[in-house]
Amino acid sequence: EALPYKTRAFYIKATIQSSKLPNLLAQLSSMPWPTKIVRVQRADLFDDNMNPIAGGGGGGG
């Protein structure tokens, strides 16, 4: 199907409080241009006592 506009793909990696994730998704979904959220992945960086979780998504190297 031919679209009347060009499409672009973006990869966004953000560190936010999990309680703010619904607001972020709502803001992304209500952009003035067509937006499609394909995947959301959530990972904890800290345990319940705010200690860093080993291997919590940091890139080394």
TORBANU-495561 format. One record per atom (N, C-alpha, C): residue in one letter; atom name; x, y, z. Coordinates in steps of 0.05 Angstrom, whole numbers, plus 5000, padded with zeros to 4 digits. Example, Ala and Ser with C-alpha at 12.3 -4.5 7.8 and 13.67 -1.06 7.14 Angstrom:
# TORBANU-495561
<atom rest="A" atom="N" c1="5264" c2="4886" c3="5156"/>
<atom rest="A" atom="CA" c1="5246" c2="4910" c3="5156"/>
<atom rest="A" atom="C" c1="5264" c2="4934" c3="5156"/>
<atom rest="S" atom="N" c1="5257" c2="4955" c3="5142"/>
<atom rest="S" atom="CA" c1="5273" c2="4979" c3="5143"/>
<atom rest="S" atom="C" c1="5258" c2="5001" c3="5157"/>
***
This chain:
# TORBANU-495561
<atom rest="E" atom="N" c1="5017" c2="4976" c3="5000"/>
<atom rest="E" atom="CA" c1="5000" c2="5000" c3="5000"/>
<atom rest="E" atom="C" c1="5018" c2="5025" c3="5000"/>
<atom rest="A" atom="N" c1="5013" c2="5042" c3="4981"/>
<atom rest="A" atom="CA" c1="5029" c2="5067" c3="4979"/>
<atom rest="A" atom="C" c1="5019" c2="5087" c3="5000"/>
<atom rest="L" atom="N" c1="5037" c2="5099" c3="5015"/>
<atom rest="L" atom="CA" c1="5029" c2="5119" c3="5034"/>
<atom rest="L" atom="C" c1="5035" c2="5147" c3="5023"/>
<atom rest="P" atom="N" c1="5019" c2="5167" c3="5032"/>
<atom rest="P" atom="CA" c1="5023" c2="5194" c3="5022"/>
<atom rest="P" atom="C" c1="5047" c2="5208" c3="5035"/>
<atom rest="Y" atom="N" c1="5063" c2="5193" c3="5050"/>
<atom rest="Y" atom="CA" c1="5086" c2="5205" c3="5063"/>
<atom rest="Y" atom="C" c1="5108" c2="5183" c3="5066"/>
<atom rest="K" atom="N" c1="5132" c2="5192" c3="5071"/>
<atom rest="K" atom="CA" c1="5154" c2="5173" c3="5075"/>
<atom rest="K" atom="C" c1="5154" c2="5165" c3="5104"/>
<atom rest="T" atom="N" c1="5162" c2="5140" c3="5109"/>
<atom rest="T" atom="CA" c1="5163" c2="5131" c3="5137"/>
<atom rest="T" atom="C" c1="5192" c2="5130" c3="5146"/>
<atom rest="R" atom="N" c1="5196" c2="5133" c3="5172"/>
<atom rest="R" atom="CA" c1="5222" c2="5132" c3="5185"/>
<atom rest="R" atom="C" c1="5219" c2="5114" c3="5210"/>
<atom rest="A" atom="N" c1="5241" c2="5101" c3="5216"/>
<atom rest="A" atom="CA" c1="5242" c2="5085" c3="5240"/>
<atom rest="A" atom="C" c1="5261" c2="5098" c3="5260"/>
<atom rest="F" atom="N" c1="5253" c2="5098" c3="5285"/>
<atom rest="F" atom="CA" c1="5270" c2="5109" c3="5306"/>
<atom rest="F" atom="C" c1="5272" c2="5089" c3="5329"/>
<atom rest="Y" atom="N" c1="5295" c2="5087" c3="5341"/>
<atom rest="Y" atom="CA" c1="5300" c2="5070" c3="5364"/>
<atom rest="Y" atom="C" c1="5306" c2="5089" c3="5387"/>
<atom rest="I" atom="N" c1="5290" c2="5087" c3="5408"/>
<atom rest="I" atom="CA" c1="5293" c2="5105" c3="5431"/>
<atom rest="I" atom="C" c1="5300" c2="5088" c3="5455"/>
<atom rest="K" atom="N" c1="5322" c2="5095" c3="5468"/>
<atom rest="K" atom="CA" c1="5329" c2="5082" c3="5493"/>
<atom rest="K" atom="C" c1="5328" c2="5104" c3="5515"/>
<atom rest="A" atom="N" c1="5311" c2="5100" c3="5535"/>
<atom rest="A" atom="CA" c1="5308" c2="5120" c3="5556"/>
<atom rest="A" atom="C" c1="5309" c2="5107" c3="5583"/>
<atom rest="T" atom="N" c1="5320" c2="5121" c3="5602"/>
<atom rest="T" atom="CA" c1="5319" c2="5112" c3="5630"/>
<atom rest="T" atom="C" c1="5300" c2="5130" c3="5645"/>
<atom rest="I" atom="N" c1="5277" c2="5119" c3="5653"/>
<atom rest="I" atom="CA" c1="5257" c2="5135" c3="5666"/>
<atom rest="I" atom="C" c1="5245" c2="5119" c3="5689"/>
<atom rest="Q" atom="N" c1="5230" c2="5132" c3="5707"/>
<atom rest="Q" atom="CA" c1="5216" c2="5118" c3="5727"/>
<atom rest="Q" atom="C" c1="5194" c2="5102" c3="5714"/>
<atom rest="S" atom="N" c1="5190" c2="5077" c3="5724"/>
<atom rest="S" atom="CA" c1="5169" c2="5060" c3="5711"/>
<atom rest="S" atom="C" c1="5141" c2="5072" c3="5713"/>
<atom rest="S" atom="N" c1="5136" c2="5088" c3="5733"/>
<atom rest="S" atom="CA" c1="5110" c2="5101" c3="5736"/>
<atom rest="S" atom="C" c1="5105" c2="5122" c3="5714"/>
<atom rest="K" atom="N" c1="5126" c2="5131" c3="5701"/>
<atom rest="K" atom="CA" c1="5123" c2="5151" c3="5680"/>
<atom rest="K" atom="C" c1="5122" c2="5139" c3="5652"/>
<atom rest="L" atom="N" c1="5125" c2="5113" c3="5650"/>
<atom rest="L" atom="CA" c1="5125" c2="5100" c3="5624"/>
<atom rest="L" atom="C" c1="5098" c2="5103" c3="5609"/>
<atom rest="P" atom="N" c1="5075" c2="5100" c3="5623"/>
<atom rest="P" atom="CA" c1="5050" c2="5104" c3="5609"/>
<atom rest="P" atom="C" c1="5047" c2="5133" c3="5597"/>
<atom rest="N" atom="N" c1="5057" c2="5153" c3="5612"/>
<atom rest="N" atom="CA" c1="5056" c2="5180" c3="5602"/>
<atom rest="N" atom="C" c1="5074" c2="5184" c3="5577"/>
<atom rest="L" atom="N" c1="5098" c2="5172" c3="5578"/>
<atom rest="L" atom="CA" c1="5115" c2="5173" c3="5554"/>
<atom rest="L" atom="C" c1="5102" c2="5161" c3="5530"/>
<atom rest="L" atom="N" c1="5090" c2="5137" c3="5533"/>
<atom rest="L" atom="CA" c1="5076" c2="5124" c3="5511"/>
<atom rest="L" atom="C" c1="5053" c2="5140" c3="5501"/>
<atom rest="A" atom="N" c1="5038" c2="5153" c3="5519"/>
<atom rest="A" atom="CA" c1="5016" c2="5170" c3="5511"/>
<atom rest="A" atom="C" c1="5025" c2="5194" c3="5495"/>
<atom rest="Q" atom="N" c1="5047" c2="5206" c3="5504"/>
<atom rest="Q" atom="CA" c1="5058" c2="5229" c3="5490"/>
<atom rest="Q" atom="C" c1="5068" c2="5221" c3="5462"/>
<atom rest="L" atom="N" c1="5081" c2="5198" c3="5460"/>
<atom rest="L" atom="CA" c1="5091" c2="5189" c3="5434"/>
<atom rest="L" atom="C" c1="5068" c2="5183" c3="5415"/>
<atom rest="S" atom="N" c1="5046" c2="5173" c3="5426"/>
<atom rest="S" atom="CA" c1="5023" c2="5165" c3="5410"/>
<atom rest="S" atom="C" c1="5006" c2="5189" c3="5401"/>
<atom rest="S" atom="N" c1="5009" c2="5211" c3="5414"/>
<atom rest="S" atom="CA" c1="4993" c2="5235" c3="5406"/>
<atom rest="S" atom="C" c1="5009" c2="5256" c3="5392"/>
<atom rest="M" atom="N" c1="5029" c2="5247" c3="5377"/>
<atom rest="M" atom="CA" c1="5045" c2="5266" c3="5361"/>
<atom rest="M" atom="C" c1="5028" c2="5276" c3="5338"/>
<atom rest="P" atom="N" c1="5036" c2="5299" c3="5326"/>
<atom rest="P" atom="CA" c1="5021" c2="5310" c3="5304"/>
<atom rest="P" atom="C" c1="5024" c2="5294" c3="5278"/>
<atom rest="W" atom="N" c1="5041" c2="5275" c3="5277"/>
<atom rest="W" atom="CA" c1="5045" c2="5258" c3="5253"/>
<atom rest="W" atom="C" c1="5039" c2="5229" c3="5261"/>
<atom rest="P" atom="N" c1="5034" c2="5212" c3="5241"/>
<atom rest="P" atom="CA" c1="5028" c2="5184" c3="5247"/>
<atom rest="P" atom="C" c1="5051" c2="5170" c3="5262"/>
<atom rest="T" atom="N" c1="5045" c2="5157" c3="5284"/>
<atom rest="T" atom="CA" c1="5065" c2="5144" c3="5301"/>
<atom rest="T" atom="C" c1="5056" c2="5116" c3="5306"/>
<atom rest="K" atom="N" c1="5074" c2="5097" c3="5304"/>
<atom rest="K" atom="CA" c1="5068" c2="5069" c3="5310"/>
<atom rest="K" atom="C" c1="5089" c2="5059" c3="5329"/>
<atom rest="I" atom="N" c1="5081" c2="5051" c3="5353"/>
<atom rest="I" atom="CA" c1="5099" c2="5040" c3="5373"/>
<atom rest="I" atom="C" c1="5099" c2="5010" c3="5369"/>
<atom rest="V" atom="N" c1="5121" c2="4998" c3="5362"/>
<atom rest="V" atom="CA" c1="5122" c2="4970" c3="5355"/>
<atom rest="V" atom="C" c1="5130" c2="4953" c3="5379"/>
<atom rest="R" atom="N" c1="5148" c2="4963" c3="5395"/>
<atom rest="R" atom="CA" c1="5158" c2="4946" c3="5418"/>
<atom rest="R" atom="C" c1="5166" c2="4964" c3="5441"/>
<atom rest="V" atom="N" c1="5160" c2="4955" c3="5465"/>
<atom rest="V" atom="CA" c1="5169" c2="4968" c3="5490"/>
<atom rest="V" atom="C" c1="5181" c2="4946" c3="5507"/>
<atom rest="Q" atom="N" c1="5206" c2="4951" c3="5516"/>
<atom rest="Q" atom="CA" c1="5219" c2="4932" c3="5533"/>
<atom rest="Q" atom="C" c1="5227" c2="4947" c3="5559"/>
<atom rest="R" atom="N" c1="5221" c2="4934" c3="5582"/>
<atom rest="R" atom="CA" c1="5226" c2="4946" c3="5608"/>
<atom rest="R" atom="C" c1="5246" c2="4929" c3="5623"/>
<atom rest="A" atom="N" c1="5265" c2="4942" c3="5636"/>
<atom rest="A" atom="CA" c1="5284" c2="4927" c3="5652"/>
<atom rest="A" atom="C" c1="5290" c2="4943" c3="5678"/>
<atom rest="D" atom="N" c1="5291" c2="4929" c3="5700"/>
<atom rest="D" atom="CA" c1="5298" c2="4942" c3="5725"/>
<atom rest="D" atom="C" c1="5328" c2="4946" c3="5727"/>
<atom rest="L" atom="N" c1="5336" c2="4970" c3="5735"/>
<atom rest="L" atom="CA" c1="5365" c2="4976" c3="5739"/>
<atom rest="L" atom="C" c1="5372" c2="4974" c3="5768"/>
<atom rest="F" atom="N" c1="5352" c2="4976" c3="5786"/>
<atom rest="F" atom="CA" c1="5357" c2="4975" c3="5815"/>
<atom rest="F" atom="C" c1="5338" c2="4955" c3="5828"/>
<atom rest="D" atom="N" c1="5346" c2="4943" c3="5850"/>
<atom rest="D" atom="CA" c1="5328" c2="4926" c3="5865"/>
<atom rest="D" atom="C" c1="5311" c2="4943" c3="5884"/>
<atom rest="D" atom="N" c1="5295" c2="4930" c3="5901"/>
<atom rest="D" atom="CA" c1="5277" c2="4945" c3="5918"/>
<atom rest="D" atom="C" c1="5291" c2="4963" c3="5938"/>
<atom rest="N" atom="N" c1="5316" c2="4958" c3="5944"/>
<atom rest="N" atom="CA" c1="5332" c2="4974" c3="5962"/>
<atom rest="N" atom="C" c1="5350" c2="4995" c3="5947"/>
<atom rest="M" atom="N" c1="5344" c2="4999" c3="5922"/>
<atom rest="M" atom="CA" c1="5359" c2="5017" c3="5905"/>
<atom rest="M" atom="C" c1="5388" c2="5010" c3="5901"/>
<atom rest="N" atom="N" c1="5394" c2="4984" c3="5903"/>
<atom rest="N" atom="CA" c1="5421" c2="4974" c3="5896"/>
<atom rest="N" atom="C" c1="5421" c2="4967" c3="5867"/>
<atom rest="P" atom="N" c1="5443" c2="4974" c3="5853"/>
<atom rest="P" atom="CA" c1="5444" c2="4967" c3="5824"/>
<atom rest="P" atom="C" c1="5443" c2="4937" c3="5820"/>
<atom rest="I" atom="N" c1="5428" c2="4929" c3="5800"/>
<atom rest="I" atom="CA" c1="5426" c2="4901" c3="5793"/>
<atom rest="I" atom="C" c1="5449" c2="4894" c3="5774"/>
<atom rest="A" atom="N" c1="5464" c2="4873" c3="5780"/>
<atom rest="A" atom="CA" c1="5487" c2="4866" c3="5763"/>
<atom rest="A" atom="C" c1="5477" c2="4860" c3="5734"/>
<atom rest="G" atom="N" c1="5492" c2="4870" c3="5715"/>
<atom rest="G" atom="CA" c1="5485" c2="4865" c3="5687"/>
<atom rest="G" atom="C" c1="5460" c2="4880" c3="5679"/>
<atom rest="G" atom="N" c1="5454" c2="4902" c3="5691"/>
<atom rest="G" atom="CA" c1="5429" c2="4917" c3="5687"/>
<atom rest="G" atom="C" c1="5429" c2="4933" c3="5661"/>
<atom rest="G" atom="N" c1="5439" c2="4922" c3="5639"/>
<atom rest="G" atom="CA" c1="5436" c2="4935" c3="5614"/>
<atom rest="G" atom="C" c1="5458" c2="4954" c3="5606"/>
<atom rest="G" atom="N" c1="5479" c2="4957" c3="5623"/>
<atom rest="G" atom="CA" c1="5500" c2="4975" c3="5617"/>
<atom rest="G" atom="C" c1="5518" c2="4964" c3="5595"/>
<atom rest="G" atom="N" c1="5528" c2="4981" c3="5578"/>
<atom rest="G" atom="CA" c1="5546" c2="4972" c3="5557"/>
<atom rest="G" atom="C" c1="5575" c2="4976" c3="5565"/>
<atom rest="G" atom="N" c1="5590" c2="4956" c3="5563"/>
<atom rest="G" atom="CA" c1="5619" c2="4958" c3="5570"/>
<atom rest="G" atom="C" c1="5636" c2="4957" c3="5545"/>
<atom rest="G" atom="N" c1="5661" c2="4965" c3="5549"/>
<atom rest="G" atom="CA" c1="5676" c2="4960" c3="5528"/>
<atom rest="G" atom="C" c1="5695" c2="4974" c3="5514"/>
***
